[in-house]
Amino acid sequence: MRKAFRLLAAAVCLSALADVAFAASVKMVPAKEGIVMAEGEAQMFSDGYKVRSVTILYRKKLDPTSVSVDDYYAEGREIKSVSVDGKNVRIFFDCDNIWYPGDGDQEVNSDIQFSKYVTITQKGEVSVAGGGTVYTGPASIQTKKIAEPSEVKNFMEKLYKDDDTGIEIRYCLYMPLYYTSAWNYPVVIFIPDSRASTNVSKSTLLQGAGGLVWGSEAEQDKHKAIVIAIQYPKYSKEQYGPMIKEDGSWTPVLEAIYRAIRKELSDSRVDRNRYYAVGQGEGAVANLMIGQRYPGFYAAQFVMSPTSGLKSVDGLEKEKFWIMVSSNDQKARGAMDKIVDDWEKDGMGVARATWDVDYDEKQFSKAAKELAKKKGAVKYTVIDGGCHEYTWCIGTGIEEIRDWLFAQ
């Protein structure tokens, strides 16, 4: 018994000595000495442009088993997962599409400018691959830059200056991959809500997916088209006034936008019978007014949460529309209820549907497919319970509506 006890005691002592030796051989280094830099990556979601992930570069390769979500902190953001690739730790945030079923207008949760920085703190301990060194927290680092969403990079920035008025219209242009003069391309003209009227580069592409979705790889594989995303910059607005007036009268800015579109497409191979309008908020009104001023210019329009009505519906009787509003967006709902009622009285075919705010993606898809099959040049959808931004947060994300538009 005594011999067994002595052996056990010796084993415990040897184990303790080994732990001490191991501890002595591990170098504990403050994380700030191991971190080199951090860079963010952006992605466009239906409810706006967001920083999707941040990659931290360390001086040495890390042991993946030593790194977890609990080792990092980002103020105001929830970390969803982490991955390790050599010296890089990529931290993914929880920023999935958010829909807004609120009682009124809400700001879209979007990191709208590419200059939006993120600060990451390593609060735990992470080990260098092969052992010997452990980087200890806490240590914070701010991203040096935020990389543009890959979809944004596919758009070219362009400028049109109207000869008659001096008004400048900026826009982003997407040309199909392998564009060829042997084919006449359909065209999508997107105009965002007035909140995209900034001097920030490419801001028209950052208001949800309204402009970007048409240039995505999946959409272009299905519907190859030229895309023009209009931006009425703030400096022009301050000099020449609003794009849309409350009284519904035609403005020089709308004329300049129309001329900018015509000028850009004059040198491209386009299908003149397949110009499709997509508008959000004020941009939806702008497209309605352009279609009214120049009947037949658009083959069809997707109209989302327009901010005001029109003086009359004259000139739009032969047009095709898919209109979407939310029940809590009283201004847009009231304006569109009146317009659609007037169209119906004038003999235009109208197919109506009310969709629940709690529908999931499959339910929206099924409902859109059913409405698309119904007769009528006007498809009118009310989201029961949604608000202003909610409409376009989901609108262009519904594949069946995009299919309907290109079928006209």
C-alpha positions in Angstrom: 0.0 0.0 0.0 2.8 2.4 0.9 4.6 1.6 -2.3 1.5 2.3 -4.3 1.0 5.6 -2.5 4.6 6.6 -3.2 4.2 5.8 -6.8 1.0 7.9 -7.0 2.6 10.8 -5.3 5.5 10.6 -7.7 3.2 10.6 -10.6 1.4 13.7 -9.3 4.7 15.5 -8.8 5.9 14.6 -12.3 2.6 15.9 -13.8 2.9 19.1 -11.9 6.5 19.6 -13.0 5.4 18.9 -16.6 2.7 21.5 -16.3 5.2 24.0 -15.0 7.6 23.2 -17.7 4.9 23.6 -20.4 3.8 26.9 -18.9 7.3 28.1 -18.9 7.7 27.1 -22.6 4.5 29.0 -23.7 5.1 32.7 -24.4 2.1 34.9 -23.5 2.1 37.8 -25.9 -0.4 40.8 -25.8 -2.7 40.5 -28.8 -1.9 44.0 -29.9 1.6 42.8 -30.8 0.2 39.9 -32.8 -2.5 41.7 -34.8 -1.4 43.4 -38.0 -4.6 44.9 -39.5 -8.3 44.3 -40.0 -10.4 44.7 -43.2 -14.2 44.6 -43.5 -16.3 43.1 -46.3 -19.7 44.5 -47.3 -22.7 42.8 -48.7 -26.0 44.0 -50.1 -29.0 42.7 -48.4 -32.7 43.5 -49.2 -32.8 45.9 -46.3 -29.6 47.7 -47.1 -25.8 47.6 -47.4 -24.1 46.1 -44.4 -20.7 45.0 -43.2 -21.0 41.3 -43.4 -17.6 40.3 -42.0 -14.2 41.5 -40.7 -10.9 39.7 -41.3 -8.1 40.1 -38.8 -4.6 39.5 -40.0 -2.1 38.1 -37.4 1.7 38.0 -37.6 1.7 34.2 -37.3 -0.5 31.3 -38.3 -3.1 30.4 -35.7 -4.4 27.1 -34.3 -8.0 26.9 -35.5 -9.0 24.9 -32.4 -8.1 27.8 -30.1 -10.3 30.3 -31.8 -14.0 30.7 -31.0 -16.8 33.3 -31.2 -16.3 34.0 -27.5 -12.8 35.3 -28.2 -14.1 38.4 -30.0 -16.4 41.4 -29.4 -17.8 44.0 -31.8 -19.8 46.8 -30.3 -23.4 47.0 -31.7 -23.0 43.8 -33.6 -23.7 40.2 -32.9 -20.9 37.8 -34.0 -22.4 34.8 -35.7 -19.3 32.7 -36.4 -15.5 32.7 -36.9 -13.2 30.9 -39.3 -9.4 30.6 -39.4 -7.3 30.4 -42.5 -3.6 30.6 -41.7 -2.9 34.0 -40.3 -6.4 35.2 -41.0 -9.4 35.1 -38.6 -12.6 36.0 -40.4 -15.5 37.1 -38.1 -19.0 36.9 -39.5 -21.8 39.1 -38.2 -25.5 38.3 -37.8 -26.8 40.6 -40.5 -29.4 38.6 -42.4 -32.3 40.4 -44.3 -34.5 42.2 -41.8 -38.1 43.0 -42.7 -39.9 45.8 -41.0 -43.4 45.0 -39.8 -43.6 48.1 -37.6 -46.5 50.6 -37.0 -44.9 53.3 -39.1 -41.9 54.4 -41.1 -38.5 53.1 -39.8 -35.0 53.8 -41.0 -33.5 50.9 -42.9 -30.7 49.3 -40.8 -27.9 50.0 -43.3 -24.2 50.9 -43.2 -25.0 53.2 -46.1 -21.5 54.6 -46.7 -18.4 52.6 -47.6 -16.4 54.6 -45.1 -18.3 52.9 -42.2 -15.6 51.4 -40.0 -15.9 48.6 -37.5 -13.9 48.1 -34.3 -13.1 44.5 -33.2 -11.8 43.5 -29.8 -10.0 40.3 -29.1 -11.0 39.6 -25.5 -9.9 35.9 -25.2 -6.7 34.0 -25.8 -5.8 32.5 -29.2 -2.8 30.2 -29.8 -0.2 30.2 -32.6 -0.2 27.1 -34.7 2.4 24.5 -33.3 2.2 26.0 -29.8 4.8 28.1 -28.0 2.9 31.4 -28.3 -0.5 32.6 -27.1 -2.0 36.0 -28.0 -3.8 37.4 -25.0 -6.6 40.0 -24.9 -8.0 42.5 -24.6 -6.8 44.3 -27.7 -8.9 46.4 -30.2 -8.4 47.2 -33.8 -10.4 49.3 -36.3 -10.9 48.2 -39.9 -8.7 50.1 -42.4 -11.3 49.9 -45.1 -14.6 48.3 -46.1 -14.5 46.4 -49.3 -17.4 47.2 -51.7 -19.9 44.4 -52.2 -18.8 42.5 -55.3 -22.1 43.3 -57.1 -21.4 47.0 -56.7 -18.1 46.7 -58.5 -19.9 45.5 -61.6 -21.5 48.9 -62.1 -19.8 51.8 -63.8 -20.3 55.4 -62.5 -21.4 57.9 -65.1 -22.4 61.5 -65.3 -24.9 63.3 -67.6 -25.1 67.1 -67.7 -28.2 68.5 -69.4 -27.3 71.0 -72.0 -30.5 73.0 -71.7 -30.7 73.3 -67.9 -27.2 72.5 -66.6 -28.7 69.8 -64.3 -26.3 67.0 -63.5 -27.7 63.4 -63.2 -25.4 60.7 -61.9 -26.1 57.1 -62.6 -24.6 53.6 -62.3 -24.6 51.5 -65.4 -24.4 47.7 -65.6 -23.5 46.1 -69.0 -24.1 42.4 -69.4 -21.1 40.1 -69.4 -20.0 39.3 -72.9 -22.1 42.1 -74.3 -22.4 41.8 -78.1 -23.8 44.0 -80.8 -25.5 40.9 -82.3 -28.2 41.1 -79.6 -30.8 43.7 -78.6 -30.9 43.9 -74.8 -33.8 44.7 -72.5 -33.2 47.6 -70.1 -34.0 48.1 -66.4 -34.2 51.7 -65.2 -34.1 51.9 -61.4 -34.8 55.1 -59.4 -34.5 55.0 -55.6 -36.2 56.9 -52.9 -35.1 60.5 -52.1 -32.9 59.3 -49.2 -30.4 58.1 -51.9 -30.1 61.7 -53.1 -26.7 62.1 -51.5 -23.2 63.0 -52.8 -22.0 59.5 -51.7 -20.6 57.6 -54.7 -23.0 54.9 -55.9 -25.6 55.6 -53.2 -28.4 54.6 -55.5 -27.1 51.0 -55.3 -27.1 51.1 -51.5 -30.8 51.4 -50.9 -31.8 47.8 -50.6 -31.4 45.5 -53.5 -33.6 47.6 -55.8 -30.8 48.4 -58.3 -28.3 45.6 -57.6 -30.5 42.6 -58.0 -30.9 43.1 -61.7 -27.1 42.9 -62.2 -26.6 39.8 -60.0 -25.2 36.7 -61.6 -28.4 34.7 -61.0 -30.7 37.3 -62.5 -28.4 38.0 -65.5 -28.3 34.2 -66.2 -32.1 34.3 -66.3 -32.8 37.8 -67.7 -29.8 39.3 -69.4 -30.3 43.1 -69.5 -28.7 46.5 -69.3 -29.3 48.2 -65.9 -29.4 52.0 -65.3 -29.6 53.1 -61.6 -30.3 56.8 -61.4 -28.9 59.1 -58.7 -30.1 62.6 -58.3 -27.1 64.0 -56.3 -27.6 66.3 -53.3 -25.6 69.2 -54.9 -27.9 69.2 -57.9 -31.0 69.1 -55.7 -29.7 72.1 -53.7 -29.3 74.1 -56.9 -32.2 73.0 -59.0 -34.8 71.8 -56.5 -36.6 68.5 -55.9 -37.1 65.8 -58.5 -40.8 65.5 -57.5 -43.2 68.3 -56.5 -46.1 67.7 -54.1 -48.6 69.1 -56.6 -47.6 66.4 -59.2 -46.3 68.9 -61.8 -43.6 68.0 -64.3 -40.1 69.2 -63.3 -36.9 70.0 -65.3 -35.2 67.3 -63.2 -37.5 64.6 -64.5 -36.9 65.8 -68.1 -33.1 65.7 -67.4 -33.4 62.1 -66.1 -35.4 61.1 -69.2 -32.8 62.7 -71.5 -29.9 61.0 -69.5 -31.5 57.6 -70.1 -32.1 58.3 -73.8 -28.5 59.6 -74.2 -26.9 56.5 -72.5 -28.9 54.0 -74.5 -28.5 55.8 -77.9 -25.1 54.0 -78.4 -26.1 50.6 -77.1 -27.9 47.6 -78.7 -31.2 47.7 -76.9 -34.7 46.3 -77.3 -36.7 49.5 -77.5 -39.9 47.6 -76.7 -38.5 46.3 -73.4 -37.6 49.2 -71.1 -38.6 48.2 -67.6 -39.1 50.8 -64.8 -38.4 49.9 -61.1 -39.0 52.6 -58.5 -38.9 53.0 -54.7 -40.6 55.8 -52.9 -40.0 59.1 -54.7 -38.3 57.1 -57.5 -41.6 55.2 -58.0 -43.4 58.5 -58.6 -40.7 59.6 -60.9 -41.1 56.6 -63.1 -44.9 56.9 -63.1 -44.5 60.5 -64.3 -42.0 59.7 -67.0 -44.3 56.9 -68.2 -47.2 59.4 -68.2 -45.3 62.1 -70.0 -43.9 59.7 -72.6 -46.5 56.9 -73.1 -45.0 53.7 -74.3 -41.5 54.5 -73.1 -41.8 51.7 -70.5 -43.1 48.3 -71.3 -44.0 47.7 -67.6 -43.3 49.2 -64.2 -42.7 47.8 -60.7 -43.9 50.5 -58.4 -43.0 50.3 -54.7 -44.3 52.6 -51.9 -44.6 55.8 -54.0 -44.6 58.9 -51.8 -47.4 60.8 -53.6 -50.0 60.5 -56.2 -50.4 62.0 -59.7 -52.6 64.9 -60.8 -54.5 62.5 -63.0 -54.1 59.0 -64.6 -54.3 60.3 -68.1 -51.7 58.8 -70.4 -51.2 55.6 -68.3 -54.3 53.7 -69.5 -52.3 51.3 -71.7 -49.4 50.8 -69.3 -48.7 47.7 -67.2 -47.9 47.9 -63.5 -47.1 45.8 -60.5 -47.8 48.1 -57.5 -46.8 47.2 -54.0 -47.5 49.2 -50.8 -47.7 48.5 -47.1 -50.8 49.1 -45.0 -49.0 51.2 -42.4 -47.5 53.5 -45.1 -50.5 55.7 -45.1 -49.3 58.2 -47.7 -48.4 55.7 -50.3 -51.4 53.5 -49.6 -53.8 56.4 -49.9 -52.2 57.6 -53.1 -52.2 54.2 -54.8 -55.7 53.3 -53.6 -57.0 56.4 -55.4 -55.0 55.8 -58.6 -55.9 52.1 -58.8 -59.6 52.9 -58.2 -59.6 55.5 -60.9 -57.9 53.1 -63.3 -60.5 50.4 -62.5 -63.3 52.9 -63.1 -61.8 53.8 -66.5 -61.9 50.1 -67.5 -58.3 49.0 -66.8 -58.1 45.4 -65.5 -56.9 45.3 -61.9 -55.9 42.2 -60.0 -55.7 42.8 -56.2 -54.1 40.8 -53.4 -53.4 41.4 -49.7 -50.3 39.6 -48.3 -49.7 39.1 -44.6 -46.7 40.8 -43.0 -45.7 37.5 -41.4 -45.3 35.6 -44.7 -42.0 33.8 -45.1 -40.1 33.8 -48.4 -41.9 30.7 -49.8 -45.3 32.2 -49.0 -44.4 35.5 -50.7 -43.2 33.5 -53.7 -46.4 31.5 -53.9 -48.6 34.5 -53.5 -46.7 36.4 -56.3 -47.0 33.5 -58.6 -50.8 33.3 -58.1 -51.3 37.1 -58.6 -49.1 37.1 -61.8 -51.4 34.5 -63.4 -54.5 36.7 -62.8 -55.9 38.8 -65.6 -55.4 42.6 -65.5 -52.7 45.0 -66.6 -52.4 46.2 -63.0 -51.3 44.0 -60.2 -51.9 45.7 -56.9 -50.5 44.2 -53.7 -50.9 45.5 -50.1 -48.7 44.2 -47.4 -50.9 44.0 -44.4 -48.9 45.3 -41.4 -45.8 46.6 -43.3 -44.3 50.1 -43.4 -42.6 52.3 -46.0 -39.2 50.6 -46.3 -40.6 47.2 -45.7 -42.1 47.3 -49.2 -38.9 47.5 -51.0 -37.1 45.4 -48.5 -39.0 42.4 -49.9 -40.3 43.6 -53.2 -37.3 43.1 -55.6 -36.4 40.0 -53.7 -39.4 38.2 -55.0 -38.3 36.3 -58.1 -41.8 35.8 -59.5 -42.3 39.6 -59.7 -39.0 40.0 -61.6 -40.2 37.3 -63.9 -43.5 39.0 -64.5 -41.7 42.3 -65.4 -39.5 40.7 -68.0 -42.5 38.8 -69.5 -44.2 42.1 -70.5 
